[in-house]
Amino acid sequence: MTSLAAAGASGAATGANGGAPAAVAGASGAVAGAAGSASGGTGGSGGACPVWPIKAAPAPAEVTFNGVSIKSSEHDCAWRLSNSVKLPVTTTHTRMLFHYDVNGDGIDDVYVGPNLDDPNPPAPPNPRTITLLLSKLDGSALSYESTGCELAPPLVDGTYALRDLDGDGVNDFVIAVNNGFRVVMNRPTGPELTITYDFPAITRPQLSLRDVVLGAFEQSPTSELAVGFMRIDNFASTHSGVLLFPDPAHASAQAPVSLVSSDQQGNGFDVSLNPQLAIFTALPGGRALFGASTHDTWVYQKGKLATTAGGLQLGIGDAPYVSGATYLDLISVGGHDRVFACVGDKAYGFDPQDPKQHLTIPLAFAEYTACRLVDVDGDGDLDLVDTQLANTPSIGVHNGDQANGPATQSHQFTPDRYRAPSSDTPFLAVGALKGRLLVSDADRGDVRGFPLTVSALVCGP
């Protein structure tokens, strides 16, 4: 789903895709070292960063980070934020691009990219490289250490969405670069580039990656990859929509299907534009997509697109930036699957066939809010995290409940100089705890004063 950074503001992820795209020709020969050894070696310094993960061991029941205890037994707490810890990267690497457990200790490792202001395309002496920080356990004490490695092509600087595209239980990579998309499969033998898609050339492209969903939405049971995007040309025109790529796990020259599309003059922040087109989710069963547009909602199923009224009375299809959905996902409440939507200052859980019956949750903040469902504490239910991105960013956590959904009340905190990463989620997982470590990108205007940091969510009064 949408990253926390991108879910609420159209420009939140733009410009993060500055890397030059990998060439298709010769890509397979360039990646042999990028996966590490097939046996799973991930340590050391220098060389190519590993991406194929070692089989994970269970994370410890309790770890200590910066003197703070993180316990797997802590659930539905009054969450607060610990002091931040600077991650061990140079001042040229300021952005968390993506994260997952690659060294097999049950704790997410962090892949870090360069400052947005670094040269694009790469230029000496500051090439746009990606490096890796590995989690390290000394007994129960958790820290992060630099590897000094560099991520090899076809993995490039951009905005990443991680999805398992071939069902092997390992993350694959959907990457937005300024001029298009790359899909890279994570194989034991090394990363394999399967999709290269470029938009027509424009003057100053900025591409935002929005929702990314895998399912079988055409007539056949073969999986397709739906990719939502918003693309701005020199702040003069905007193109938003959803592309459907067939069989993304295998190389193909077949062009994607454009499901919905909008081309408008303007900078992407005008009320008349239609960035909501890139906000959607799969309906239960993974055979249909449900999305929002400016004035209605839409469903794509068995190769056919239809507009619907489902959710309109909740404001899901209203004009963007006035209200309108900024986030769509699925949630189970009381054993029933529901579409989950953030609209203005509220979140809703509803059946799109009968949206009159719905769950309503007041958000912690009234405007410029990004939403995310994540199991913060590993208790098996989805918690709601909403973030105010404007002015002084603040975060609210609504503890989840399988019977009733996320709580109407939230626990709120304000990180110091917080910058939401453009990754799928700003939270690093510690085993089943998906939201106990919060990453803040560096402030590129003052990298030394406000570097790339991580803080712990603490269970307290």
C-alpha positions as CSV (number, residue, x, y, z in Angstrom):
1,M,0.0,0.0,0.0
2,T,0.9,3.6,0.0
3,S,3.8,4.7,2.0
4,L,3.2,6.8,5.1
5,A,5.0,9.7,3.4
6,A,3.0,9.5,0.2
7,A,-0.4,8.6,1.5
8,G,-1.6,12.1,2.5
9,A,0.3,14.6,0.3
10,S,0.8,14.3,-3.4
11,G,4.3,15.7,-3.4
12,A,5.6,13.7,-0.4
13,A,7.4,11.1,-2.5
14,T,8.2,13.2,-5.6
15,G,11.8,13.9,-6.4
16,A,12.9,10.8,-4.4
17,N,13.4,8.9,-7.7
18,G,16.5,10.6,-9.0
19,G,18.6,7.6,-10.0
20,A,19.5,6.9,-13.6
21,P,17.5,3.9,-14.7
22,A,19.3,0.6,-15.2
23,A,19.8,-0.5,-18.7
24,V,18.2,-3.8,-19.7
25,A,21.1,-4.9,-21.7
26,G,23.8,-6.5,-19.6
27,A,21.8,-6.2,-16.4
28,S,22.0,-9.9,-15.7
29,G,25.7,-9.9,-15.8
30,A,26.0,-6.9,-13.5
31,V,24.1,-8.4,-10.6
32,A,25.9,-11.6,-9.6
33,G,27.4,-10.0,-6.5
34,A,24.3,-8.1,-5.5
35,A,22.7,-11.0,-3.8
36,G,25.6,-12.1,-1.7
37,S,26.4,-15.7,-1.7
38,A,23.5,-18.2,-2.2
39,S,24.4,-19.5,1.2
40,G,23.5,-16.2,2.7
41,G,26.7,-14.3,3.5
42,T,25.8,-10.7,4.5
43,G,28.6,-9.4,6.6
44,G,31.8,-7.5,5.9
45,S,32.4,-4.1,4.3
46,G,32.6,-2.9,0.7
47,G,31.6,-4.9,-2.3
48,A,28.0,-5.4,-3.4
49,C,25.2,-5.3,-0.9
50,P,23.2,-8.5,-0.3
51,V,19.5,-8.6,-1.1
52,W,18.7,-12.3,-0.9
53,P,17.8,-13.0,2.7
54,I,19.1,-15.6,5.1
55,K,16.2,-17.7,6.5
56,A,15.2,-15.7,9.5
57,A,15.4,-17.0,13.0
58,P,12.7,-15.8,15.5
59,A,13.5,-12.4,16.9
60,P,14.3,-12.3,20.6
61,A,11.3,-11.9,23.0
62,E,13.0,-8.7,24.2
63,V,15.6,-6.4,22.8
64,T,17.1,-3.3,24.1
65,F,17.7,-0.3,21.9
66,N,19.5,2.8,23.2
67,G,18.7,1.6,26.7
68,V,15.0,1.2,26.0
69,S,13.3,-2.2,26.3
70,I,11.2,-3.5,23.4
71,K,9.1,-6.6,24.5
72,S,7.0,-8.9,22.4
73,S,4.6,-9.2,25.3
74,E,3.7,-5.4,25.2
75,H,0.3,-4.8,23.5
76,D,-2.1,-2.0,23.1
77,C,0.0,0.4,25.2
78,A,-0.1,4.1,25.7
79,W,2.7,4.6,23.2
80,R,5.4,7.3,23.5
81,L,8.6,7.9,21.6
82,S,12.2,7.4,23.0
83,N,15.1,9.6,22.2
84,S,16.4,9.2,18.6
85,V,19.7,7.5,17.7
86,K,21.7,8.6,14.7
87,L,22.2,5.8,12.1
88,P,25.9,5.2,11.1
89,V,25.8,6.7,7.6
90,T,27.8,9.5,5.9
91,T,26.2,12.9,5.3
92,T,25.7,11.9,1.6
93,H,23.3,9.1,2.6
94,T,20.2,10.6,4.2
95,R,17.1,8.6,3.0
96,M,15.8,5.2,4.0
97,L,14.7,3.6,0.7
98,F,13.5,0.3,1.9
99,H,14.0,-2.2,4.7
100,Y,13.5,-5.9,5.5
101,D,15.5,-8.6,7.3
102,V,18.3,-9.7,5.1
103,N,20.8,-11.1,7.7
104,G,18.3,-13.5,9.3
105,D,18.2,-12.2,12.9
106,G,14.5,-11.4,12.7
107,I,15.0,-7.6,12.7
108,D,14.8,-5.3,9.7
109,D,17.9,-4.1,8.0
110,V,18.0,-0.7,6.3
111,Y,18.9,0.3,2.8
112,V,19.9,3.9,2.6
113,G,20.1,6.3,-0.4
114,P,21.6,9.7,-1.1
115,N,20.5,13.2,-0.4
116,L,17.9,14.4,-3.0
117,D,20.2,17.3,-3.8
118,D,23.1,15.1,-4.8
119,P,23.9,15.0,-8.6
120,N,21.3,13.4,-10.8
121,P,22.3,11.7,-13.0
122,P,25.3,10.4,-11.0
123,A,28.4,12.6,-11.3
124,P,31.8,12.2,-9.7
125,P,32.8,12.5,-6.9
126,N,29.3,11.9,-5.5
127,P,27.6,9.0,-7.4
128,R,24.1,8.2,-6.3
129,T,24.8,5.0,-4.4
130,I,22.7,2.9,-2.1
131,T,24.2,1.3,1.0
132,L,23.1,-1.1,3.7
133,L,22.9,-0.9,7.5
134,L,22.7,-4.3,9.2
135,S,21.0,-4.9,12.5
136,K,23.4,-6.3,15.1
137,L,22.4,-8.1,18.3
138,D,25.0,-8.2,21.2
139,G,23.0,-10.4,23.6
140,S,19.7,-8.6,23.6
141,A,21.3,-5.2,22.8
142,L,20.3,-4.0,19.3
143,S,22.3,-1.6,17.2
144,Y,22.9,-0.9,13.5
145,E,26.3,-1.1,11.8
146,S,27.5,0.2,8.4
147,T,28.6,-2.4,5.8
148,G,30.3,0.0,3.4
149,C,28.7,-2.0,0.5
150,E,26.9,-0.6,-2.5
151,L,23.7,-1.9,-4.0
152,A,24.4,-3.1,-7.6
153,P,22.3,-2.7,-10.7
154,P,19.6,-3.3,-11.7
155,L,18.6,-2.0,-8.3
156,V,18.9,1.8,-8.5
157,D,18.1,4.9,-6.6
158,G,14.4,5.6,-6.7
159,T,11.2,5.1,-4.7
160,Y,10.7,1.5,-3.7
161,A,7.6,-0.7,-3.0
162,L,8.4,-4.2,-1.8
163,R,6.0,-7.0,-2.7
164,D,6.3,-10.8,-3.0
165,L,5.5,-11.1,-6.7
166,D,6.2,-14.8,-7.2
167,G,5.0,-16.4,-4.0
168,D,8.4,-17.5,-2.7
169,G,8.1,-15.5,0.6
170,V,10.9,-13.1,-0.4
171,N,10.4,-9.4,-1.2
172,D,10.8,-8.3,-4.8
173,F,11.2,-4.7,-5.9
174,V,8.9,-2.2,-7.7
175,I,11.0,1.0,-8.3
176,A,9.9,4.4,-9.6
177,V,12.6,6.4,-11.3
178,N,12.0,9.8,-12.8
179,N,11.1,8.5,-16.2
180,G,9.3,5.3,-15.4
181,F,9.2,2.0,-13.5
182,R,11.5,-1.0,-13.0
183,V,10.4,-4.4,-11.5
184,V,13.3,-6.5,-10.2
185,M,12.8,-10.0,-8.9
186,N,14.8,-11.1,-5.9
187,R,16.3,-14.5,-6.9
188,P,18.7,-16.8,-5.1
189,T,21.1,-16.3,-8.0
190,G,20.8,-12.5,-8.0
191,P,18.3,-9.8,-8.8
192,E,16.6,-10.1,-12.2
193,L,15.1,-7.2,-14.1
194,T,11.8,-8.2,-15.6
195,I,10.0,-4.9,-16.4
196,T,11.4,-1.7,-17.8
197,Y,8.7,0.9,-18.5
198,D,9.4,4.5,-19.5
199,F,7.0,7.3,-20.0
200,P,7.5,9.6,-23.0
201,A,10.3,12.0,-22.3
202,I,9.4,15.4,-20.7
203,T,11.5,18.3,-19.5
204,R,11.7,17.9,-15.7
205,P,9.9,14.7,-14.6
206,Q,9.0,14.0,-11.0
207,L,7.3,10.6,-10.4
208,S,5.5,9.6,-7.2
209,L,4.9,5.9,-6.6
210,R,1.5,5.4,-5.0
211,D,-0.4,2.2,-4.4
212,V,1.1,-1.1,-5.6
213,V,-1.1,-4.2,-5.5
214,L,-0.7,-7.8,-6.9
215,G,-3.7,-9.8,-7.9
216,A,-5.6,-11.5,-10.8
217,F,-7.8,-8.7,-12.1
218,E,-8.2,-9.9,-15.7
219,Q,-10.1,-12.9,-17.1
220,S,-7.2,-15.3,-16.5
221,P,-5.9,-16.4,-13.1
222,T,-2.4,-15.1,-13.9
223,S,-1.3,-12.4,-11.5
224,E,-1.0,-8.8,-12.6
225,L,0.8,-5.9,-10.9
226,A,-1.3,-2.7,-10.5
227,V,0.9,0.4,-10.0
228,G,-0.5,3.8,-9.1
229,F,1.5,6.9,-9.9
230,M,1.5,10.7,-10.1
231,R,3.9,12.4,-12.5
232,I,4.6,16.1,-12.7
233,D,6.4,17.8,-15.6
234,N,8.3,20.9,-14.5
235,F,5.4,21.8,-12.2
236,A,3.4,22.7,-15.3
237,S,1.3,19.5,-16.0
238,T,0.3,16.4,-14.1
239,H,-0.4,12.9,-15.2
240,S,-1.9,10.4,-12.7
241,G,-3.3,7.0,-13.0
242,V,-3.0,3.2,-12.6
243,L,-1.0,0.9,-14.9
244,L,-1.5,-2.9,-14.9
245,F,1.6,-5.0,-15.8
246,P,0.9,-8.6,-16.8
247,D,2.9,-11.5,-15.1
248,P,5.5,-9.2,-13.4
249,A,7.6,-12.1,-12.2
250,H,8.8,-12.9,-15.7
251,A,10.4,-10.8,-18.4
252,S,8.0,-9.6,-21.1
253,A,7.8,-7.0,-23.8
254,Q,4.0,-6.8,-23.4
255,A,2.8,-3.2,-22.7
256,P,0.9,-2.5,-19.5
257,V,-2.8,-1.7,-19.5
258,S,-3.8,1.8,-18.5
259,L,-6.8,1.3,-16.2
260,V,-7.5,4.9,-15.3
261,S,-5.7,8.1,-16.3
262,S,-5.9,11.8,-15.9
263,D,-3.8,14.5,-17.7
264,Q,-4.2,18.0,-16.4
265,Q,-2.4,21.4,-16.5
266,G,-1.1,22.5,-13.1
267,N,1.4,21.5,-10.5
268,G,-0.5,18.6,-8.9
269,F,-1.7,20.5,-5.9
270,D,-4.7,22.1,-7.5
271,V,-8.2,21.0,-6.5
272,S,-9.1,20.5,-10.1
273,L,-6.6,17.7,-10.6
274,N,-7.2,14.0,-9.9
275,P,-4.3,12.5,-7.9
276,Q,-6.8,10.1,-6.2
277,L,-6.7,7.9,-9.3
278,A,-3.5,6.4,-7.9
279,I,-5.2,5.4,-4.6
280,F,-6.8,1.9,-4.6
281,T,-6.8,-1.5,-3.0
282,A,-7.6,-5.1,-3.9
283,L,-11.0,-6.3,-2.7
284,P,-11.1,-9.6,-0.7
285,G,-9.9,-12.5,-2.8
286,G,-7.5,-10.5,-4.9
287,R,-9.7,-10.6,-8.0
288,A,-10.9,-7.0,-8.1
289,L,-9.5,-3.5,-7.6
290,F,-11.4,-0.8,-5.8
291,G,-10.2,2.8,-6.3
292,A,-11.2,6.4,-5.9
293,S,-11.4,9.3,-8.4
294,T,-12.4,12.9,-8.1
295,H,-16.1,12.4,-8.3
296,D,-16.8,8.7,-8.0
297,T,-15.2,5.3,-7.1
298,W,-14.3,2.5,-9.5
299,V,-13.9,-1.2,-9.6
300,Y,-11.8,-3.2,-12.1
301,Q,-12.6,-6.9,-12.4
302,K,-12.3,-9.6,-15.1
303,G,-10.7,-7.0,-17.4
304,K,-13.6,-4.5,-17.1
305,L,-13.7,-1.1,-15.5
306,A,-16.9,0.2,-13.9
307,T,-17.6,3.3,-11.9
308,T,-19.6,2.9,-8.7
309,A,-21.3,4.9,-5.9
310,G,-19.8,2.7,-3.2
311,G,-18.4,5.1,-0.5
312,L,-19.5,8.3,-2.1
313,Q,-21.6,9.3,0.9
314,L,-18.5,8.9,3.0
315,G,-16.7,11.5,0.8
316,I,-14.3,8.9,-0.8
317,G,-14.9,10.3,-4.3
318,D,-15.0,13.9,-3.3
319,A,-12.6,16.5,-4.8
320,P,-9.0,15.9,-3.6
321,Y,-7.4,18.1,-1.0
322,V,-10.9,19.2,0.0
323,S,-11.7,15.8,1.3
324,G,-11.5,12.6,-0.8
325,A,-9.7,9.4,0.1
326,T,-6.0,9.7,0.8
327,Y,-5.6,6.0,1.7
328,L,-7.4,2.7,0.9
329,D,-6.7,-0.7,2.3
330,L,-8.4,-3.8,3.7
331,I,-9.2,-4.6,7.3
332,S,-11.0,-7.4,9.1
333,V,-13.5,-6.2,11.8
334,G,-15.5,-8.7,13.7
335,G,-14.7,-11.4,11.2
336,H,-15.9,-9.3,8.2
337,D,-13.6,-7.9,5.5
338,R,-14.0,-4.2,5.1
339,V,-12.4,-1.5,2.8
340,F,-10.6,0.9,5.0
341,A,-10.4,4.5,3.9
342,C,-9.0,7.7,5.3
343,V,-11.0,10.8,4.2
344,G,-10.3,14.2,5.6
345,D,-10.3,14.0,9.4
346,K,-11.9,10.6,9.6
347,A,-11.2,6.9,8.8
348,Y,-13.9,4.5,7.7
349,G,-14.3,0.7,7.5
350,F,-17.1,-0.2,5.2
351,D,-18.5,-2.8,2.7
352,P,-18.4,-1.1,-0.7
353,Q,-21.6,-3.0,-1.6
354,D,-23.4,-1.5,1.4
355,P,-21.4,1.5,2.7
356,K,-24.2,2.8,4.9
357,Q,-23.1,0.3,7.5
358,H,-19.6,1.5,8.4
359,L,-17.1,2.0,11.2
360,T,-16.0,5.6,11.8
361,I,-12.7,6.6,13.5
362,P,-11.8,10.3,14.2
363,L,-8.2,10.8,13.1
364,A,-5.8,12.4,15.5
365,F,-5.2,15.4,13.1
366,A,-7.7,17.3,10.9
367,E,-5.6,18.0,7.8
368,Y,-2.5,17.1,5.9
369,T,-2.8,13.7,7.3
370,A,-1.3,10.4,6.1
371,C,-2.7,7.0,7.2
372,R,-1.3,3.6,7.5
373,L,-2.6,0.3,8.9
374,V,0.2,-1.7,10.6
375,D,0.4,-4.2,13.4
376,V,2.6,-2.0,15.7
377,D,2.8,-4.5,18.6
378,G,2.6,-7.9,16.9
379,D,-0.7,-8.9,18.6
380,G,-2.3,-10.0,15.3
381,D,-4.6,-7.0,14.8
382,L,-4.1,-3.9,12.7
383,D,-3.4,-0.6,14.4
384,L,-4.0,2.7,12.7
385,V,-1.1,5.2,12.5
386,D,-2.0,8.7,11.3
387,T,0.6,11.4,10.8
388,Q,0.3,15.1,10.4
389,L,2.8,16.0,7.7
390,A,2.5,19.8,7.8
391,N,4.2,22.3,10.1
392,T,5.5,20.2,13.1
393,P,4.8,16.6,12.1
394,S,3.0,14.6,14.8
395,I,2.0,10.9,14.9
396,G,-1.1,9.2,16.5
397,V,-1.4,5.5,17.1
398,H,-4.9,4.0,17.4
399,N,-4.6,0.6,19.0
400,G,-6.3,-2.1,17.0
401,D,-9.0,-4.6,18.0
402,Q,-10.1,-7.6,15.8
403,A,-13.6,-7.3,17.0
404,N,-14.2,-3.6,16.8
405,G,-11.4,-2.2,14.6
406,P,-8.9,0.6,15.6
407,A,-9.7,2.6,18.7
408,T,-11.3,6.0,18.3
409,Q,-8.8,7.5,20.7
410,S,-5.1,7.7,19.8
411,H,-1.8,8.1,21.6
412,Q,0.1,11.0,20.1
413,F,3.7,12.1,20.0
414,T,5.8,14.6,18.1
415,P,9.2,13.4,16.9
416,D,12.0,16.0,16.8
417,R,12.4,17.4,13.2
418,Y,10.6,14.4,11.8
419,R,10.8,13.6,8.0
420,A,8.7,10.7,6.9
421,P,10.6,8.3,4.6
422,S,9.3,7.5,1.1
423,S,9.5,3.8,1.9
424,D,6.4,1.6,2.2
425,T,6.4,2.2,5.9
426,P,8.7,4.3,8.2
427,F,8.6,1.5,10.8
428,L,11.3,-1.3,11.2
429,A,10.0,-4.7,12.2
430,V,11.4,-6.5,15.2
431,G,10.0,-10.0,14.6
432,A,6.2,-9.8,14.6
433,L,6.4,-6.2,16.0
434,K,5.9,-4.2,12.8
435,G,6.0,-0.7,14.3
436,R,8.3,-0.5,17.3
437,L,11.2,1.3,15.6
438,L,10.5,4.6,13.7
439,V,12.9,6.0,11.1
440,S,13.2,9.7,10.3
441,D,15.0,10.8,7.1
442,A,17.7,13.4,7.5
443,D,16.8,17.1,7.0
444,R,18.7,17.7,3.8
445,G,19.0,21.4,4.7
446,D,20.9,20.5,7.9
447,V,22.1,16.9,7.6
448,R,24.6,17.2,10.4
449,G,22.2,18.8,12.9
450,F,19.3,16.5,12.0
451,P,20.7,13.3,10.5
452,L,19.0,10.0,9.6
453,T,17.7,8.6,12.9
454,V,15.7,5.8,14.5
455,S,13.6,5.9,17.7
456,A,11.7,3.3,19.7
457,L,8.0,3.3,20.4
458,V,7.9,2.7,24.2
459,C,5.1,1.1,26.2
460,G,4.4,3.6,29.0
461,P,1.9,5.5,31.0
